Amino acid sequence: MFKSIRLKLTVWYSVVLLAGVAAFGIIAYLYTGATLSRNLDISLRNEAQWLQEILEGRLAPYRERLRNPRFDILRPPAQQDTTSPTESQEETSADYAIWNKIYEHTLLDSKKQFVYIFNRRGKTFYRSFNLGTDTLPSPHDLKPYHVIVTTAELGHQKVRMAALNTRFYRIRVAYPEAEIAEVLQNLFSIFLFLIPVVFLISVVGGYFLAKQSLKPVNEITQTAREITATNLRQRIAVINPKDEIGRLTETLNDMIGRLEASFQQVRQFSMDASHELRTPLTIMRGEIELTLKRNPGASSLKSTLASVLDEVLRMSSIVEGLIFLAKADSGSAKLDRKATRLDLLVGEIEEDAEVLAERKKINVSIAKLDQTTIIGDAIRLRQLMLNLVDNAIKYTPEGGKVTLSLVRVNGNANFVVEDTGIGIPENDLASIFDRFYRIDKSRSRQPDGLGLGLSISKWIAEAHGGSLMVESNVGKGSKFTVVLPAISVS
C-alpha cells in the first residue's frame, strides 16, 4: 500500500500543508500577541499623556500659589488652604469639571482600563473602578515627566501599567493582561479546531488530486502492457504534450519507435545473414552432390574441392565479420591504440589497391598525402581504408579511376577515397552502412561481396572518435571521407 505513488503524494501533500498551516498558526499567534502588546503600550502611554494635558490645564492659573508646599490644587475642596470663599468655590468647580471630564472619558472607553491619579501628598484625586479599588504601585525608576510602561500586580491579576510623575501629581493607567491572554486563547482555540479540519480536507483533496493527476499514468500503463513485439506500431496517446506526463508519453513513444526499428533491423539482419550463408552452402551442396554422381576423377575432384574451399572462405569471412560486429555492439571489441602514421598506411593501401585494380585496368593514384599521426589501432585503420578502396574498385567500371588523399584540416586527418564508378542513388545513401544492405533490391549476389564492409568501416571510424561520410552522384562516382582526430608531433 505504501508503495503507491498516489498514497505517497497524498501523504506528502497533507504533511506539507499541515506543516504550513501549523507554521502559519504559530507565526500568527506570536505576531498577534506582539502586536496587541505593542498597541496596548502605545494606548496606555497616550492615555497617560492625555491625562497630563488635562491636569496641566487645571494647574496653569495657580502656578504662583503652587510654590507654597502646603497648597495643593488636586485635593478635596474642603481641605483647601484658602482665605477667599470665592476662590474656594472656583477651585471646587474646576476640580469637579476635571473629574467629570475624566469620568466621562473613562465611561466612553470600552476597555477595562484603570485610571488612578493622586496628588503630591499621596491623596487620591481620581480613581476609576473598572478593575476594582486597589491602588497601583509606583515604579522605583520613574523619572519626572517621563512615561514608562511596565507590568504590575493589581490584586490577583497582572496588569500592564503606564506611569507618569510630576512635582504636583502622579498618574497611573493600567489594563489587565488577561484581556490579551483571552484574545490569544481564542485565537489558539480557532487554530486548534481548524488544523484537524484542514488536515482532513487536505487528505481527501490530496487523494482526489493525486488520483486525477495520475490517471494518465494508468492509461499509459494499460496501453504499454498491450504493446508487444508483434504490434510495435501501436503508440500511446499524448493528451497534453506540454506537461510532464505528456513529455513522458512522447519519450515512451520514441523509445517504442526505436524498439520497432531495432526489431525490424534484427529481423532484416536475420534474413540477410540467412541469405548470405545459404548461398555458399547451396553451392557447396550442389557441387558435392554433382561430383559424387559423376564418379569424378582426380582433376574433377580437385576442381570441386577448390570451389568448395572458396565458398568456405566466403562463409568464414561472413562469420568473422558478424562476430566482429557482435563484439562491437556489446562493447567487447578492443582497440590497440598507439601513435600511428596515417600517411604511411595510405601508401601501403595504395600499393595493395594497384594489385586489386590491375584486373579491371583501373588507375589508382594519390592526389595529396600530408604527414599525419593519430592515436589508433593500425590494424583496424588499415581494415577501414582497405574496405573503402575495395568497394571503390568493385563498383568502378573497367578503365575507371580511384583517387586517394590524406589531408590535415583543423586538427583532423581527412582520408578520402573518390572513384568514377556507378554511384549511389540518393535514397540509398542513408542505408548503405546497414549490415547486408544492397542497393539492388533483388539482392543479387555480388562476386566477393559480403555486405558487411561499410558497417565495419563505420564502426572503426567512430571507435576512433571520428566519422565516415559519403557523397555520390549516380553515373559519376562516389566519394567516401573518413575524418579522424590527429595529434601534433614535434
C-alpha positions in Angstrom: 0.0 0.0 0.0 2.8 2.4 0.9 4.4 1.8 -2.4 1.6 3.6 -4.2 2.6 6.9 -5.7 -0.9 8.2 -5.2 -0.7 7.5 -1.4 2.8 9.0 -1.2 1.7 12.1 -2.9 -1.4 12.3 -0.6 0.8 11.9 2.5 3.4 14.4 1.4 0.8 16.9 0.3 -1.1 16.6 3.6 2.1 16.7 5.7 3.4 19.8 3.8 0.0 21.5 4.1 -0.3 20.7 7.8 3.2 21.9 8.4 2.4 25.1 6.5 -0.9 25.7 8.5 0.9 24.9 11.8 3.7 27.3 10.9 1.2 30.0 9.9 -0.7 29.5 13.1 2.4 29.8 15.3 3.6 32.9 13.4 0.0 34.4 13.5 -0.2 33.7 17.3 3.2 35.2 18.1 2.6 38.2 15.8 -0.9 38.8 17.2 0.4 38.7 20.7 3.3 41.0 20.0 1.0 43.4 18.1 -1.6 43.5 20.8 1.1 44.1 23.4 2.7 46.9 21.4 -0.6 48.6 20.6 -1.6 48.3 24.3 1.6 50.0 25.4 1.0 52.8 22.9 -2.6 53.2 24.1 -1.6 53.4 27.7 1.1 55.9 27.0 -1.3 58.1 25.0 -3.8 57.8 27.9 -1.3 59.0 30.4 -0.2 61.9 28.2 -3.9 62.9 27.7 -4.5 63.0 31.4 -1.3 65.0 31.8 -2.6 67.6 29.4 -5.9 67.8 31.3 -4.2 68.3 34.6 -1.6 70.8 33.3 -4.5 72.9 32.1 -6.0 72.8 35.6 -2.8 73.9 37.2 -1.9 76.7 34.9 -3.8 79.5 36.7 -2.2 78.6 40.1 1.5 78.4 39.2 2.4 81.2 41.7 0.4 79.6 44.6 1.8 76.2 43.9 5.2 77.4 45.1 3.7 77.0 48.6 4.3 73.4 49.6 1.1 73.3 51.6 -1.0 74.3 48.7 -2.3 71.5 46.6 -4.8 72.2 43.9 -5.5 68.5 43.5 -7.3 67.7 46.7 -10.8 67.8 48.1 -12.2 71.4 48.3 -12.9 71.2 52.0 -9.2 70.7 52.6 -8.0 73.6 50.5 -5.9 76.1 52.4 -7.5 79.3 51.0 -8.6 82.7 52.5 -11.2 83.6 49.9 -14.5 81.7 49.7 -14.9 82.8 46.2 -11.5 81.2 45.3 -12.5 78.1 47.0 -15.8 77.8 45.1 -13.9 78.4 41.8 -11.4 75.7 42.6 -14.0 73.3 43.6 -15.9 73.8 40.4 -12.8 73.4 38.4 -11.9 70.1 40.3 -15.4 68.7 39.6 -15.1 69.8 35.9 -11.8 67.8 35.6 -13.3 64.9 37.4 -16.4 64.8 35.2 -14.3 65.1 32.0 -12.0 62.2 33.0 -15.0 60.2 34.3 -16.9 60.7 31.0 -13.8 59.7 29.0 -13.5 56.6 31.1 -17.1 55.6 30.6 -16.9 56.1 26.9 -13.8 53.8 26.7 -14.9 50.2 26.2 -11.7 48.8 27.6 -11.4 47.6 31.2 -8.9 50.4 31.9 -7.9 51.5 35.4 -7.0 55.2 35.9 -5.5 56.4 39.2 -4.4 60.0 39.9 -3.1 61.2 43.2 -1.5 64.5 44.3 2.0 65.2 45.6 0.9 64.4 49.1 -0.3 61.0 48.1 -4.1 61.9 48.4 -6.3 60.3 45.7 -7.7 62.8 43.3 -9.4 60.3 40.9 -9.7 56.6 40.6 -11.8 54.6 38.1 -13.5 51.4 39.3 -13.2 49.2 36.2 -10.7 47.0 37.9 -11.7 47.4 41.5 -10.4 49.7 44.2 -6.9 48.5 44.5 -4.1 51.0 44.4 -1.5 50.7 41.6 2.2 50.7 42.7 4.8 53.3 41.8 7.8 52.2 39.8 11.1 53.0 41.5 13.0 54.0 38.3 10.3 56.5 37.2 11.7 60.0 36.4 9.5 63.2 36.5 7.6 63.8 33.3 8.7 60.5 31.8 6.1 58.0 30.9 7.1 54.4 31.3 5.1 51.2 30.6 5.7 48.2 32.9 4.0 45.1 34.3 2.5 45.4 37.8 0.4 43.4 40.2 -3.2 44.6 41.0 -4.9 42.3 43.4 -4.6 38.8 42.0 -4.0 39.8 38.4 -1.2 41.2 36.3 -1.7 44.5 34.6 0.1 46.5 32.0 0.6 49.9 33.5 1.7 53.4 32.2 3.1 55.6 34.9 3.9 59.4 34.9 5.2 61.5 37.8 5.4 65.3 38.1 6.0 67.7 41.0 2.3 68.1 41.7 0.6 64.8 40.7 1.1 61.2 39.7 -0.8 59.3 37.0 -1.3 55.5 36.7 -3.1 53.9 33.8 -3.4 50.1 33.7 -5.0 47.4 31.6 -5.3 43.7 32.6 -3.0 41.3 30.7 -5.7 38.7 31.0 -7.7 40.5 28.2 -4.8 40.0 25.8 -4.4 36.4 27.0 -8.1 35.8 26.4 -7.8 37.1 22.8 -4.8 34.9 22.2 -6.5 31.9 23.8 -9.5 32.4 21.5 -7.1 32.6 18.5 -5.3 29.4 19.7 -8.7 27.6 20.0 -9.6 28.6 16.5 -6.3 27.2 15.1 -6.7 24.1 17.3 -10.1 23.5 15.6 -9.1 24.5 12.1 -5.8 22.4 11.8 -7.6 19.0 12.1 -10.3 20.2 9.7 -7.7 21.4 7.2 -5.7 18.2 7.6 -8.8 16.1 6.9 -9.7 18.2 3.8 -6.1 18.0 2.6 -6.1 14.2 2.9 -9.4 13.8 0.9 -8.5 16.6 -1.6 -4.9 15.4 -2.0 -6.0 11.8 -2.6 -8.5 13.0 -5.2 -6.0 15.3 -6.9 -3.3 12.6 -6.9 -5.9 10.2 -8.5 -6.7 12.7 -11.2 -3.1 13.6 -11.8 -2.0 10.0 -12.1 -5.0 9.0 -14.3 -2.9 9.4 -17.5 -0.2 7.2 -16.0 -2.7 4.4 -15.5 -3.7 4.8 -19.2 -0.1 4.8 -20.2 0.5 1.6 -18.2 -2.5 -0.1 -19.7 -1.5 0.8 -23.3 2.1 -0.2 -22.6 1.0 -3.6 -21.5 -0.8 -4.2 -24.7 2.3 -3.4 -26.8 4.3 -6.5 -27.7 6.9 -7.5 -30.3 4.0 -8.2 -32.7 2.3 -4.8 -32.5 5.2 -2.3 -32.0 3.4 0.1 -34.4 1.0 1.0 -31.7 1.6 4.2 -29.8 0.4 5.8 -26.5 -2.0 8.7 -26.9 -0.5 12.1 -25.9 -3.1 14.2 -24.1 -1.0 17.3 -23.3 2.5 17.4 -24.8 3.5 20.4 -22.7 3.2 18.8 -19.2 5.4 16.2 -17.6 3.1 13.3 -18.4 2.9 14.4 -22.0 6.7 14.6 -22.3 7.0 11.2 -20.6 4.5 9.8 -23.1 6.4 11.3 -26.1 9.6 9.8 -24.7 8.0 6.4 -24.4 6.6 6.6 -27.9 10.1 7.5 -29.1 11.5 4.5 -27.2 8.9 2.2 -28.8 9.7 3.6 -32.2 13.4 2.8 -31.6 12.5 -0.6 -30.4 10.4 -1.1 -33.5 13.3 -0.1 -35.7 15.6 -2.3 -33.8 13.3 -5.3 -34.1 13.0 -4.6 -37.8 16.7 -4.4 -38.1 17.1 -7.7 -36.3 14.5 -9.3 -38.5 16.1 -7.9 -41.6 19.6 -8.9 -40.4 18.4 -12.4 -39.7 17.0 -12.7 -43.2 20.1 -11.2 -44.8 22.5 -13.3 -42.8 20.5 -16.4 -43.6 20.6 -15.4 -47.3 24.3 -14.8 -47.3 25.1 -18.0 -45.6 22.6 -20.1 -47.5 24.1 -19.2 -50.9 27.6 -20.7 -50.3 26.0 -23.7 -48.5 23.8 -24.3 -51.5 26.7 -24.1 -53.9 28.8 -26.4 -51.8 26.0 -28.9 -51.5 25.2 -28.8 -55.2 28.9 -29.2 -56.3 29.5 -32.1 -53.8 26.3 -33.9 -54.9 27.2 -33.4 -58.6 30.7 -34.7 -58.1 29.5 -37.8 -56.3 27.0 -38.6 -59.0 29.7 -38.3 -61.8 32.2 -40.6 -60.0 34.8 -37.9 -60.7 38.4 -38.4 -61.4 41.2 -36.7 -59.6 41.1 -33.5 -61.6 37.4 -33.0 -61.3 37.5 -33.7 -57.6 40.3 -31.2 -57.2 38.3 -28.5 -59.0 35.2 -29.2 -56.8 37.3 -29.0 -53.6 38.8 -25.7 -54.8 35.2 -24.3 -55.4 34.1 -25.6 -52.0 37.2 -24.0 -50.4 36.2 -20.7 -51.9 32.7 -20.9 -50.5 34.1 -22.0 -47.1 36.4 -19.0 -47.1 33.5 -16.8 -48.0 31.4 -18.2 -45.2 34.3 -17.8 -42.8 34.6 -14.1 -43.8 30.9 -13.6 -43.2 31.1 -15.3 -39.8 34.2 -13.4 -38.8 32.5 -10.1 -39.8 29.4 -11.0 -37.8 31.5 -11.9 -34.8 33.4 -8.6 -35.0 30.1 -6.6 -35.3 28.6 -8.6 -32.4 31.6 -7.7 -30.2 31.4 -4.1 -31.4 27.7 -4.0 -30.4 28.4 -5.4 -27.0 31.4 -3.2 -26.3 33.9 -6.0 -26.1 35.8 -5.2 -29.2 39.2 -3.8 -28.1 41.5 -1.4 -30.0 45.2 -1.4 -29.6 45.7 2.3 -29.6 49.1 3.9 -30.2 50.7 6.6 -32.3 50.1 5.6 -36.0 51.4 7.4 -39.1 48.4 7.5 -41.4 50.4 8.7 -44.4 52.5 5.5 -44.3 49.3 3.4 -44.1 47.8 5.2 -47.1 51.0 4.5 -49.0 50.7 0.8 -48.2 47.0 0.8 -49.1 47.8 2.4 -52.5 50.1 -0.4 -53.3 47.5 -3.1 -52.4 44.9 -1.2 -54.4 47.0 -1.3 -57.5 47.1 -5.1 -57.3 43.3 -5.2 -56.8 42.6 -2.8 -59.7 45.0 -4.4 -62.1 42.5 -6.9 -63.5 40.0 -4.2 -64.3 42.7 -1.8 -65.5 41.6 0.9 -63.0 44.0 3.7 -62.3 44.8 4.2 -58.6 46.6 7.3 -57.6 47.3 9.5 -54.5 46.2 13.2 -55.0 47.7 14.5 -51.8 49.4 12.9 -48.8 50.0 15.1 -45.7 52.2 13.7 -43.0 49.7 12.9 -40.2 49.8 11.0 -36.9 46.8 9.8 -34.9 46.3 7.6 -31.8 44.6 4.5 -33.1 44.8 0.8 -33.9 46.9 0.4 -37.1 45.3 -3.0 -38.0 41.7 -1.7 -37.7 42.6 1.5 -39.6 44.2 -0.5 -42.4 41.0 -2.6 -42.5 38.9 0.5 -42.7 40.9 2.0 -45.6 41.1 -1.3 -47.5 37.3 -1.8 -47.3 36.7 1.6 -48.8 39.3 1.1 -51.6 38.0 -2.4 -52.3 34.4 -1.0 -52.6 35.6 1.8 -54.9 37.4 -0.7 -57.2 34.5 -3.2 -57.1 31.9 -0.6 -58.3 34.1 1.2 -60.8 33.9 0.1 -64.4 37.0 -1.0 -66.3 39.3 1.8 -67.2 37.9 4.0 -64.4 39.8 5.9 -61.8 40.2 5.7 -58.0 41.9 8.6 -56.2 43.2 8.5 -52.6 44.2 11.6 -50.5 45.1 12.3 -46.9 44.7 16.0 -45.9 45.2 17.6 -42.5 42.4 20.1 -41.8 41.7 21.9 -38.5 43.4 19.3 -36.4 41.7 16.4 -38.1 43.0 13.9 -40.6 40.7 13.5 -43.7 41.2 10.3 -45.6 39.3 10.5 -48.9 38.5 7.7 -51.4 37.0 9.0 -54.6 36.0 6.9 -57.6 34.4 7.3 -61.0 32.1 4.3 -60.5 28.3 3.8 -60.9 27.4 5.9 -57.9 24.7 5.5 -55.2 21.1 6.7 -55.5 20.2 9.5 -53.1 17.5 7.4 -51.4 20.0 4.7 -50.5 22.8 6.9 -49.1 21.3 6.8 -45.5 21.2 2.9 -45.6 24.4 1.9 -47.2 26.1 1.4 -43.8 23.5 -1.1 -42.7 24.6 -4.7 -42.5 23.9 -6.7 -45.7 22.3 -3.7 -47.3 22.2 -3.9 -51.1 21.3 -1.1 -53.4 19.9 -3.8 -55.8 16.5 -4.6 -54.3 16.6 -8.1 -55.8 19.7 -8.6 -53.6 21.6 -10.4 -56.3 24.8 -11.8 -55.0 27.8 -9.7 -56.0 31.1 -11.5 -56.5 33.3 -11.4 -53.4 30.7 -9.1 -51.7 29.8 -9.8 -48.1 27.6 -6.7 -47.3 29.5 -6.0 -44.0 32.4 -3.9 -45.1 30.8 -0.5 -44.8 29.2 -1.4 -41.4 32.6 -2.4 -40.1 34.3 0.6 -41.5 31.8 3.0 -39.9 32.3 1.4 -36.5 36.1 1.6 -36.8 35.9 5.3 -37.7 33.5 6.1 -34.8 35.5 4.0 -32.3 38.5 6.2 -33.1 36.4 9.4 -32.3 35.8 10.1 -36.0 33.2 9.8 -38.6 32.6 8.3 -42.1 30.6 10.3 -44.7 29.6 9.7 -48.3 28.8 11.8 -51.3 27.6 10.3 -54.5 26.1 11.0 -57.9 24.6 8.2 -60.0 26.7 7.5 -63.0 29.5 9.8 -61.9 31.0 8.2 -58.9 31.2 8.3 -55.1 33.3 10.0 -52.5 33.9 8.5 -49.1 35.6 10.7 -46.4 36.9 9.5 -43.1 37.5 12.2 -40.5 39.8 11.2 -37.6 41.3 13.4 -34.8 45.0 14.0 -35.4 47.8 14.8 -32.9 50.7 17.2 -33.2 54.1 15.6 -33.3 57.1 17.9 -32.7 
